[in-house]
Amino acid sequence: MRMTPTSRALIAGAAGASALNAVTYLDMAIRARPASSAAEDSAGRLAELVHVDLGDQRTAPNRRSGLGPLLGYATSVAAAAGYAAAGGRRLPTVVSVLALTGLALIGSNGPLTVLRLTDPRIWSATDWITDLVPHLAYGAVTAVTLRALH
C-alpha cells in the first residue's frame, strides 16, 4: 500500500514530537527543573479568545492539561506537513533539520508570544538552550523520518 503525503507528515510529526518530549523530560530529570506551563497556559488563553468554557475551577485545569500537549502535537504535525508540502524533503538532511527546527520554534513560540504568555526577547541563554535543544531533536527526527518514508 502506498503511503499518502498526509500519512507521512502525521508519522514524521508524531515521531518528532516524541523526540522533543523525550529530550524535554530528560532535561527535567537531569536538572530537576519543573515542567513548563506554557502549553496549558496557551490552551487556556485560546479557549478564552474563542469563548470556549473549559469548565469550573475543578475541571478547567484538567482540560488545559490535556489540551496543551495536543496543541504541541498539532504544531509538530503541521510543521512536518508544511515542510513536506513545500518540497523540503529534497533538501540535504542538515538543511531539513534546521528548517524543521525553525518551523517548530516559530510554530510553538510564535503563538505564545502573540498571546503574551512569553517574550523571547527577555529569555536568558539557559532559557534559549532549554527551548532550542528539544526543538533540534524534533527537527532531526522529523527530517530523518520524512526521508525514510519516501
CNS distance restraints for C-alpha pairs under 8 A (distance, minus, plus):
assign (resid   3 and name CA) (resid   7 and name CA) 6.17 0.50 0.50
assign (resid   3 and name CA) (resid   8 and name CA) 6.68 0.50 0.50
assign (resid   4 and name CA) (resid   8 and name CA) 6.35 0.50 0.50
assign (resid   5 and name CA) (resid   9 and name CA) 6.16 0.50 0.50
assign (resid   5 and name CA) (resid  81 and name CA) 7.85 0.50 0.50
assign (resid   5 and name CA) (resid  84 and name CA) 7.60 0.50 0.50
assign (resid   5 and name CA) (resid  85 and name CA) 7.92 0.50 0.50
assign (resid   6 and name CA) (resid  10 and name CA) 6.12 0.50 0.50
assign (resid   6 and name CA) (resid  81 and name CA) 6.85 0.50 0.50
assign (resid   7 and name CA) (resid  11 and name CA) 6.16 0.50 0.50
assign (resid   8 and name CA) (resid  12 and name CA) 6.00 0.50 0.50
assign (resid   8 and name CA) (resid 146 and name CA) 6.49 0.50 0.50
assign (resid   8 and name CA) (resid 149 and name CA) 6.37 0.50 0.50
assign (resid   9 and name CA) (resid  13 and name CA) 5.73 0.50 0.50
assign (resid   9 and name CA) (resid  77 and name CA) 6.18 0.50 0.50
assign (resid   9 and name CA) (resid  78 and name CA) 7.94 0.50 0.50
assign (resid   9 and name CA) (resid  80 and name CA) 5.27 0.50 0.50
assign (resid   9 and name CA) (resid  81 and name CA) 4.84 0.50 0.50
assign (resid   9 and name CA) (resid  84 and name CA) 7.01 0.50 0.50
assign (resid   9 and name CA) (resid 146 and name CA) 7.08 0.50 0.50
assign (resid  10 and name CA) (resid  14 and name CA) 6.00 0.50 0.50
assign (resid  10 and name CA) (resid  77 and name CA) 5.50 0.50 0.50
assign (resid  10 and name CA) (resid  80 and name CA) 7.56 0.50 0.50
assign (resid  10 and name CA) (resid  81 and name CA) 7.42 0.50 0.50
assign (resid  11 and name CA) (resid  15 and name CA) 6.08 0.50 0.50
assign (resid  11 and name CA) (resid 145 and name CA) 7.78 0.50 0.50
assign (resid  12 and name CA) (resid  16 and name CA) 6.06 0.50 0.50
assign (resid  12 and name CA) (resid  77 and name CA) 7.36 0.50 0.50
assign (resid  12 and name CA) (resid  80 and name CA) 6.59 0.50 0.50
assign (resid  12 and name CA) (resid 141 and name CA) 7.50 0.50 0.50
assign (resid  12 and name CA) (resid 142 and name CA) 4.88 0.50 0.50
assign (resid  12 and name CA) (resid 143 and name CA) 7.56 0.50 0.50
assign (resid  12 and name CA) (resid 145 and name CA) 5.22 0.50 0.50
assign (resid  12 and name CA) (resid 146 and name CA) 5.62 0.50 0.50
assign (resid  13 and name CA) (resid  17 and name CA) 6.06 0.50 0.50
assign (resid  13 and name CA) (resid  73 and name CA) 7.46 0.50 0.50
assign (resid  13 and name CA) (resid  76 and name CA) 4.89 0.50 0.50
assign (resid  13 and name CA) (resid  77 and name CA) 4.12 0.50 0.50
assign (resid  13 and name CA) (resid  78 and name CA) 7.48 0.50 0.50
assign (resid  13 and name CA) (resid  79 and name CA) 7.30 0.50 0.50
assign (resid  13 and name CA) (resid  80 and name CA) 5.29 0.50 0.50
assign (resid  13 and name CA) (resid  81 and name CA) 7.73 0.50 0.50
assign (resid  13 and name CA) (resid 142 and name CA) 5.95 0.50 0.50
assign (resid  14 and name CA) (resid  18 and name CA) 6.13 0.50 0.50
assign (resid  14 and name CA) (resid  73 and name CA) 6.69 0.50 0.50
assign (resid  14 and name CA) (resid  76 and name CA) 6.77 0.50 0.50
assign (resid  14 and name CA) (resid  77 and name CA) 6.42 0.50 0.50
assign (resid  15 and name CA) (resid  19 and name CA) 6.34 0.50 0.50
assign (resid  15 and name CA) (resid 138 and name CA) 7.84 0.50 0.50
assign (resid  15 and name CA) (resid 141 and name CA) 6.53 0.50 0.50
assign (resid  15 and name CA) (resid 142 and name CA) 6.37 0.50 0.50
assign (resid  15 and name CA) (resid 145 and name CA) 7.43 0.50 0.50
assign (resid  16 and name CA) (resid  20 and name CA) 6.18 0.50 0.50
assign (resid  16 and name CA) (resid  76 and name CA) 6.92 0.50 0.50
assign (resid  16 and name CA) (resid 137 and name CA) 7.06 0.50 0.50
assign (resid  16 and name CA) (resid 138 and name CA) 4.16 0.50 0.50
assign (resid  16 and name CA) (resid 139 and name CA) 6.66 0.50 0.50
assign (resid  16 and name CA) (resid 140 and name CA) 7.55 0.50 0.50
assign (resid  16 and name CA) (resid 141 and name CA) 5.06 0.50 0.50
assign (resid  16 and name CA) (resid 142 and name CA) 4.68 0.50 0.50
assign (resid  17 and name CA) (resid  21 and name CA) 6.09 0.50 0.50
assign (resid  17 and name CA) (resid  72 and name CA) 7.53 0.50 0.50
assign (resid  17 and name CA) (resid  73 and name CA) 6.22 0.50 0.50
assign (resid  17 and name CA) (resid  76 and name CA) 5.86 0.50 0.50
assign (resid  17 and name CA) (resid 138 and name CA) 5.97 0.50 0.50
assign (resid  18 and name CA) (resid  22 and name CA) 6.07 0.50 0.50
assign (resid  18 and name CA) (resid 138 and name CA) 7.79 0.50 0.50
assign (resid  19 and name CA) (resid  23 and name CA) 6.17 0.50 0.50
assign (resid  19 and name CA) (resid 134 and name CA) 7.37 0.50 0.50
assign (resid  19 and name CA) (resid 137 and name CA) 5.79 0.50 0.50
assign (resid  19 and name CA) (resid 138 and name CA) 5.65 0.50 0.50
assign (resid  19 and name CA) (resid 141 and name CA) 6.77 0.50 0.50
assign (resid  20 and name CA) (resid  24 and name CA) 6.12 0.50 0.50
assign (resid  20 and name CA) (resid 134 and name CA) 4.57 0.50 0.50
assign (resid  20 and name CA) (resid 135 and name CA) 5.97 0.50 0.50
assign (resid  20 and name CA) (resid 136 and name CA) 7.89 0.50 0.50
assign (resid  20 and name CA) (resid 137 and name CA) 5.63 0.50 0.50
assign (resid  20 and name CA) (resid 138 and name CA) 5.03 0.50 0.50
assign (resid  21 and name CA) (resid  25 and name CA) 6.04 0.50 0.50
assign (resid  21 and name CA) (resid 134 and name CA) 7.23 0.50 0.50
assign (resid  22 and name CA) (resid  26 and name CA) 6.04 0.50 0.50
assign (resid  23 and name CA) (resid  27 and name CA) 6.14 0.50 0.50
assign (resid  23 and name CA) (resid 133 and name CA) 7.66 0.50 0.50
assign (resid  23 and name CA) (resid 134 and name CA) 5.39 0.50 0.50
assign (resid  23 and name CA) (resid 137 and name CA) 7.22 0.50 0.50
assign (resid  24 and name CA) (resid  28 and name CA) 6.26 0.50 0.50
assign (resid  24 and name CA) (resid 134 and name CA) 5.91 0.50 0.50
assign (resid  25 and name CA) (resid  29 and name CA) 6.14 0.50 0.50
assign (resid  26 and name CA) (resid  30 and name CA) 6.07 0.50 0.50
assign (resid  27 and name CA) (resid  31 and name CA) 5.89 0.50 0.50
assign (resid  27 and name CA) (resid  32 and name CA) 7.71 0.50 0.50
assign (resid  27 and name CA) (resid  33 and name CA) 7.60 0.50 0.50
assign (resid  27 and name CA) (resid 130 and name CA) 8.00 0.50 0.50
assign (resid  28 and name CA) (resid  32 and name CA) 5.15 0.50 0.50
assign (resid  28 and name CA) (resid  33 and name CA) 4.81 0.50 0.50
assign (resid  28 and name CA) (resid  34 and name CA) 6.45 0.50 0.50
assign (resid  28 and name CA) (resid  35 and name CA) 7.05 0.50 0.50
assign (resid  29 and name CA) (resid  33 and name CA) 7.14 0.50 0.50
assign (resid  37 and name CA) (resid  41 and name CA) 5.93 0.50 0.50
assign (resid  38 and name CA) (resid  42 and name CA) 5.97 0.50 0.50
assign (resid  38 and name CA) (resid  68 and name CA) 7.92 0.50 0.50
assign (resid  38 and name CA) (resid 112 and name CA) 7.43 0.50 0.50
assign (resid  38 and name CA) (resid 117 and name CA) 7.12 0.50 0.50
assign (resid  39 and name CA) (resid  43 and name CA) 6.23 0.50 0.50
assign (resid  39 and name CA) (resid  67 and name CA) 7.93 0.50 0.50
assign (resid  39 and name CA) (resid  68 and name CA) 4.24 0.50 0.50
assign (resid  39 and name CA) (resid  69 and name CA) 6.31 0.50 0.50
assign (resid  39 and name CA) (resid  71 and name CA) 7.24 0.50 0.50
assign (resid  39 and name CA) (resid  72 and name CA) 7.24 0.50 0.50
assign (resid  40 and name CA) (resid  44 and name CA) 6.22 0.50 0.50
assign (resid  40 and name CA) (resid  64 and name CA) 4.91 0.50 0.50
assign (resid  40 and name CA) (resid  65 and name CA) 5.46 0.50 0.50
assign (resid  40 and name CA) (resid  66 and name CA) 7.85 0.50 0.50
assign (resid  40 and name CA) (resid  67 and name CA) 6.88 0.50 0.50
assign (resid  40 and name CA) (resid  68 and name CA) 4.39 0.50 0.50
assign (resid  40 and name CA) (resid  69 and name CA) 7.59 0.50 0.50
assign (resid  41 and name CA) (resid  45 and name CA) 6.11 0.50 0.50
assign (resid  41 and name CA) (resid  64 and name CA) 7.33 0.50 0.50
assign (resid  41 and name CA) (resid  68 and name CA) 7.52 0.50 0.50
assign (resid  41 and name CA) (resid 117 and name CA) 7.31 0.50 0.50
assign (resid  42 and name CA) (resid  46 and name CA) 6.01 0.50 0.50
assign (resid  42 and name CA) (resid  68 and name CA) 6.79 0.50 0.50
assign (resid  42 and name CA) (resid 111 and name CA) 7.96 0.50 0.50
assign (resid  42 and name CA) (resid 112 and name CA) 6.45 0.50 0.50
assign (resid  42 and name CA) (resid 115 and name CA) 7.41 0.50 0.50
assign (resid  42 and name CA) (resid 117 and name CA) 7.25 0.50 0.50
assign (resid  43 and name CA) (resid  47 and name CA) 6.09 0.50 0.50
assign (resid  43 and name CA) (resid  64 and name CA) 5.67 0.50 0.50
assign (resid  43 and name CA) (resid  67 and name CA) 5.90 0.50 0.50
assign (resid  43 and name CA) (resid  68 and name CA) 5.26 0.50 0.50
assign (resid  43 and name CA) (resid  71 and name CA) 7.44 0.50 0.50
assign (resid  44 and name CA) (resid  48 and name CA) 6.29 0.50 0.50
assign (resid  44 and name CA) (resid  54 and name CA) 7.93 0.50 0.50
assign (resid  44 and name CA) (resid  64 and name CA) 5.89 0.50 0.50
assign (resid  45 and name CA) (resid  49 and name CA) 6.24 0.50 0.50
assign (resid  45 and name CA) (resid 115 and name CA) 7.23 0.50 0.50
assign (resid  46 and name CA) (resid  50 and name CA) 6.30 0.50 0.50
assign (resid  47 and name CA) (resid  51 and name CA) 5.85 0.50 0.50
assign (resid  47 and name CA) (resid  52 and name CA) 4.86 0.50 0.50
assign (resid  47 and name CA) (resid  53 and name CA) 6.88 0.50 0.50
assign (resid  47 and name CA) (resid  54 and name CA) 7.23 0.50 0.50
assign (resid  48 and name CA) (resid  52 and name CA) 6.10 0.50 0.50
assign (resid  48 and name CA) (resid  53 and name CA) 7.41 0.50 0.50
assign (resid  54 and name CA) (resid  59 and name CA) 7.17 0.50 0.50
assign (resid  54 and name CA) (resid  60 and name CA) 4.79 0.50 0.50
assign (resid  54 and name CA) (resid  63 and name CA) 6.38 0.50 0.50
assign (resid  54 and name CA) (resid  64 and name CA) 7.67 0.50 0.50
assign (resid  55 and name CA) (resid  59 and name CA) 5.39 0.50 0.50
assign (resid  55 and name CA) (resid  60 and name CA) 4.75 0.50 0.50
assign (resid  56 and name CA) (resid  60 and name CA) 5.61 0.50 0.50
assign (resid  57 and name CA) (resid  61 and name CA) 7.03 0.50 0.50
assign (resid  58 and name CA) (resid  62 and name CA) 7.57 0.50 0.50
assign (resid  59 and name CA) (resid  63 and name CA) 6.39 0.50 0.50
assign (resid  60 and name CA) (resid  64 and name CA) 6.17 0.50 0.50
assign (resid  61 and name CA) (resid  65 and name CA) 6.09 0.50 0.50
assign (resid  62 and name CA) (resid  66 and name CA) 6.39 0.50 0.50
assign (resid  63 and name CA) (resid  67 and name CA) 5.97 0.50 0.50
assign (resid  64 and name CA) (resid  68 and name CA) 5.76 0.50 0.50
assign (resid  65 and name CA) (resid  69 and name CA) 7.20 0.50 0.50
assign (resid  66 and name CA) (resid  70 and name CA) 6.67 0.50 0.50
assign (resid  67 and name CA) (resid  71 and name CA) 6.23 0.50 0.50
assign (resid  68 and name CA) (resid  72 and name CA) 6.64 0.50 0.50
assign (resid  69 and name CA) (resid  73 and name CA) 6.38 0.50 0.50
assign (resid  70 and name CA) (resid  74 and name CA) 6.16 0.50 0.50
assign (resid  71 and name CA) (resid  75 and name CA) 6.13 0.50 0.50
assign (resid  72 and name CA) (resid  76 and name CA) 6.18 0.50 0.50
assign (resid  72 and name CA) (resid 108 and name CA) 7.26 0.50 0.50
assign (resid  73 and name CA) (resid  77 and name CA) 6.16 0.50 0.50
assign (resid  74 and name CA) (resid  78 and name CA) 5.95 0.50 0.50
assign (resid  75 and name CA) (resid  79 and name CA) 6.05 0.50 0.50
assign (resid  75 and name CA) (resid 104 and name CA) 7.00 0.50 0.50
assign (resid  75 and name CA) (resid 107 and name CA) 6.00 0.50 0.50
assign (resid  75 and name CA) (resid 108 and name CA) 6.71 0.50 0.50
assign (resid  76 and name CA) (resid  80 and name CA) 6.34 0.50 0.50
assign (resid  76 and name CA) (resid 104 and name CA) 6.53 0.50 0.50
assign (resid  77 and name CA) (resid  81 and name CA) 6.01 0.50 0.50
assign (resid  78 and name CA) (resid  82 and name CA) 5.93 0.50 0.50
assign (resid  79 and name CA) (resid  83 and name CA) 6.03 0.50 0.50
assign (resid  79 and name CA) (resid 100 and name CA) 6.82 0.50 0.50
assign (resid  79 and name CA) (resid 103 and name CA) 5.81 0.50 0.50
assign (resid  79 and name CA) (resid 104 and name CA) 6.12 0.50 0.50
assign (resid  79 and name CA) (resid 107 and name CA) 7.26 0.50 0.50
assign (resid  80 and name CA) (resid  84 and name CA) 6.05 0.50 0.50
assign (resid  80 and name CA) (resid 100 and name CA) 7.12 0.50 0.50
assign (resid  80 and name CA) (resid 142 and name CA) 6.93 0.50 0.50
assign (resid  81 and name CA) (resid  85 and name CA) 5.94 0.50 0.50
assign (resid  82 and name CA) (resid  86 and name CA) 6.16 0.50 0.50
assign (resid  83 and name CA) (resid  87 and name CA) 6.63 0.50 0.50
assign (resid  83 and name CA) (resid  88 and name CA) 5.41 0.50 0.50
assign (resid  83 and name CA) (resid  89 and name CA) 7.51 0.50 0.50
assign (resid  83 and name CA) (resid 100 and name CA) 7.06 0.50 0.50
assign (resid  84 and name CA) (resid  88 and name CA) 5.44 0.50 0.50
assign (resid  84 and name CA) (resid  89 and name CA) 5.94 0.50 0.50
assign (resid  84 and name CA) (resid 146 and name CA) 7.75 0.50 0.50
assign (resid  88 and name CA) (resid  96 and name CA) 6.59 0.50 0.50
assign (resid  89 and name CA) (resid  96 and name CA) 6.86 0.50 0.50
assign (resid  89 and name CA) (resid 143 and name CA) 7.40 0.50 0.50
assign (resid  89 and name CA) (resid 146 and name CA) 6.78 0.50 0.50
assign (resid  89 and name CA) (resid 147 and name CA) 6.26 0.50 0.50
assign (resid  91 and name CA) (resid  95 and name CA) 6.30 0.50 0.50
assign (resid  91 and name CA) (resid  96 and name CA) 6.10 0.50 0.50
assign (resid  92 and name CA) (resid  96 and name CA) 6.24 0.50 0.50
assign (resid  93 and name CA) (resid  97 and name CA) 6.08 0.50 0.50
assign (resid  93 and name CA) (resid 143 and name CA) 6.68 0.50 0.50
assign (resid  93 and name CA) (resid 144 and name CA) 7.31 0.50 0.50
assign (resid  94 and name CA) (resid  98 and name CA) 6.29 0.50 0.50
assign (resid  95 and name CA) (resid  99 and name CA) 6.02 0.50 0.50
assign (resid  96 and name CA) (resid 100 and name CA) 5.97 0.50 0.50
assign (resid  96 and name CA) (resid 139 and name CA) 7.43 0.50 0.50
assign (resid  96 and name CA) (resid 140 and name CA) 7.92 0.50 0.50
assign (resid  96 and name CA) (resid 143 and name CA) 5.74 0.50 0.50
assign (resid  97 and name CA) (resid 101 and name CA) 5.99 0.50 0.50
assign (resid  97 and name CA) (resid 136 and name CA) 7.21 0.50 0.50
assign (resid  97 and name CA) (resid 139 and name CA) 4.55 0.50 0.50
assign (resid  97 and name CA) (resid 140 and name CA) 4.86 0.50 0.50
assign (resid  97 and name CA) (resid 142 and name CA) 7.64 0.50 0.50
assign (resid  97 and name CA) (resid 143 and name CA) 5.58 0.50 0.50
assign (resid  98 and name CA) (resid 102 and name CA) 6.10 0.50 0.50
assign (resid  98 and name CA) (resid 136 and name CA) 7.46 0.50 0.50
assign (resid  98 and name CA) (resid 139 and name CA) 6.53 0.50 0.50
assign (resid  99 and name CA) (resid 103 and name CA) 6.17 0.50 0.50
assign (resid  99 and name CA) (resid 139 and name CA) 7.42 0.50 0.50
assign (resid 100 and name CA) (resid 104 and name CA) 6.08 0.50 0.50
assign (resid 100 and name CA) (resid 138 and name CA) 7.60 0.50 0.50
assign (resid 100 and name CA) (resid 139 and name CA) 4.68 0.50 0.50
assign (resid 100 and name CA) (resid 140 and name CA) 7.87 0.50 0.50
assign (resid 100 and name CA) (resid 142 and name CA) 7.41 0.50 0.50
assign (resid 100 and name CA) (resid 143 and name CA) 7.11 0.50 0.50
assign (resid 101 and name CA) (resid 105 and name CA) 6.14 0.50 0.50
assign (resid 101 and name CA) (resid 135 and name CA) 5.42 0.50 0.50
assign (resid 101 and name CA) (resid 136 and name CA) 5.30 0.50 0.50
assign (resid 101 and name CA) (resid 137 and name CA) 7.98 0.50 0.50
assign (resid 101 and name CA) (resid 138 and name CA) 6.56 0.50 0.50
assign (resid 101 and name CA) (resid 139 and name CA) 4.39 0.50 0.50
assign (resid 101 and name CA) (resid 140 and name CA) 7.75 0.50 0.50
assign (resid 102 and name CA) (resid 106 and name CA) 6.09 0.50 0.50
assign (resid 103 and name CA) (resid 107 and name CA) 5.82 0.50 0.50
assign (resid 104 and name CA) (resid 108 and name CA) 5.97 0.50 0.50
assign (resid 104 and name CA) (resid 135 and name CA) 6.48 0.50 0.50
assign (resid 104 and name CA) (resid 138 and name CA) 7.72 0.50 0.50
assign (resid 104 and name CA) (resid 139 and name CA) 7.59 0.50 0.50
assign (resid 105 and name CA) (resid 109 and name CA) 5.70 0.50 0.50
assign (resid 105 and name CA) (resid 110 and name CA) 7.56 0.50 0.50
assign (resid 105 and name CA) (resid 132 and name CA) 7.63 0.50 0.50
assign (resid 105 and name CA) (resid 135 and name CA) 6.56 0.50 0.50
assign (resid 106 and name CA) (resid 110 and name CA) 4.97 0.50 0.50
assign (resid 107 and name CA) (resid 111 and name CA) 6.88 0.50 0.50
assign (resid 108 and name CA) (resid 112 and name CA) 6.75 0.50 0.50
assign (resid 109 and name CA) (resid 113 and name CA) 5.96 0.50 0.50
assign (resid 109 and name CA) (resid 118 and name CA) 7.85 0.50 0.50
assign (resid 110 and name CA) (resid 114 and name CA) 6.17 0.50 0.50
assign (resid 111 and name CA) (resid 115 and name CA) 5.93 0.50 0.50
assign (resid 112 and name CA) (resid 116 and name CA) 6.14 0.50 0.50
assign (resid 112 and name CA) (resid 117 and name CA) 5.14 0.50 0.50
assign (resid 112 and name CA) (resid 118 and name CA) 5.77 0.50 0.50
assign (resid 113 and name CA) (resid 117 and name CA) 5.87 0.50 0.50
assign (resid 113 and name CA) (resid 118 and name CA) 5.12 0.50 0.50
assign (resid 113 and name CA) (resid 119 and name CA) 5.66 0.50 0.50
assign (resid 113 and name CA) (resid 120 and name CA) 7.50 0.50 0.50
assign (resid 119 and name CA) (resid 123 and name CA) 7.05 0.50 0.50
assign (resid 123 and name CA) (resid 127 and name CA) 5.52 0.50 0.50
assign (resid 123 and name CA) (resid 128 and name CA) 6.43 0.50 0.50
assign (resid 124 and name CA) (resid 128 and name CA) 6.39 0.50 0.50
assign (resid 125 and name CA) (resid 129 and name CA) 6.22 0.50 0.50
assign (resid 126 and name CA) (resid 130 and name CA) 5.96 0.50 0.50
assign (resid 127 and name CA) (resid 131 and name CA) 6.26 0.50 0.50
assign (resid 128 and name CA) (resid 132 and name CA) 5.83 0.50 0.50
assign (resid 129 and name CA) (resid 133 and name CA) 5.86 0.50 0.50
assign (resid 130 and name CA) (resid 134 and name CA) 7.28 0.50 0.50
assign (resid 131 and name CA) (resid 135 and name CA) 6.65 0.50 0.50
assign (resid 132 and name CA) (resid 136 and name CA) 6.09 0.50 0.50
assign (resid 133 and name CA) (resid 137 and name CA) 6.41 0.50 0.50
assign (resid 134 and name CA) (resid 138 and name CA) 6.29 0.50 0.50
assign (resid 135 and name CA) (resid 139 and name CA) 6.15 0.50 0.50
assign (resid 136 and name CA) (resid 140 and name CA) 6.08 0.50 0.50
assign (resid 137 and name CA) (resid 141 and name CA) 6.08 0.50 0.50
assign (resid 138 and name CA) (resid 142 and name CA) 5.86 0.50 0.50
assign (resid 139 and name CA) (resid 143 and name CA) 5.92 0.50 0.50
assign (resid 140 and name CA) (resid 144 and name CA) 6.16 0.50 0.50
assign (resid 141 and name CA) (resid 145 and name CA) 5.94 0.50 0.50
assign (resid 142 and name CA) (resid 146 and name CA) 6.02 0.50 0.50
assign (resid 143 and name CA) (resid 147 and name CA) 6.21 0.50 0.50
assign (resid 144 and name CA) (resid 148 and name CA) 6.07 0.50 0.50
assign (resid 145 and name CA) (resid 149 and name CA) 6.14 0.50 0.50
assign (resid 146 and name CA) (resid 150 and name CA) 6.68 0.50 0.50
